[in-house]
């Protein structure tokens, strides 16, 4: 029974070492640092309320819609200007060719 417990303990320690090695291969110093980073991340995320994220997302969409509307207005203005410029050129050509 004691040998069985020792073997299981060694297997657990080896497995923990393998997990630690795989975690460390991702750029952390292993499981302890990963857990510390997890705490920091949790703390940082707790500083921001879900309502704040929802509100700022809605504000961004509203501003984007306004910008898209402004862009459409400017596009129409460019088209109008191009049309008037063409009309003005045609009119000035007509004056030159008239006796």
Secondary structure, DSSP 4 states (H G I P E B T S, - for coil): -HHHHHHHHHHHHHHHHHHHHHHHTTTSSSHHHHHHHHHHHHHHHHTS-HHHHHHHHHHHHHHHHHHHHHHHHHHHHHHHHHHHHHHHHHHHHHHHH--
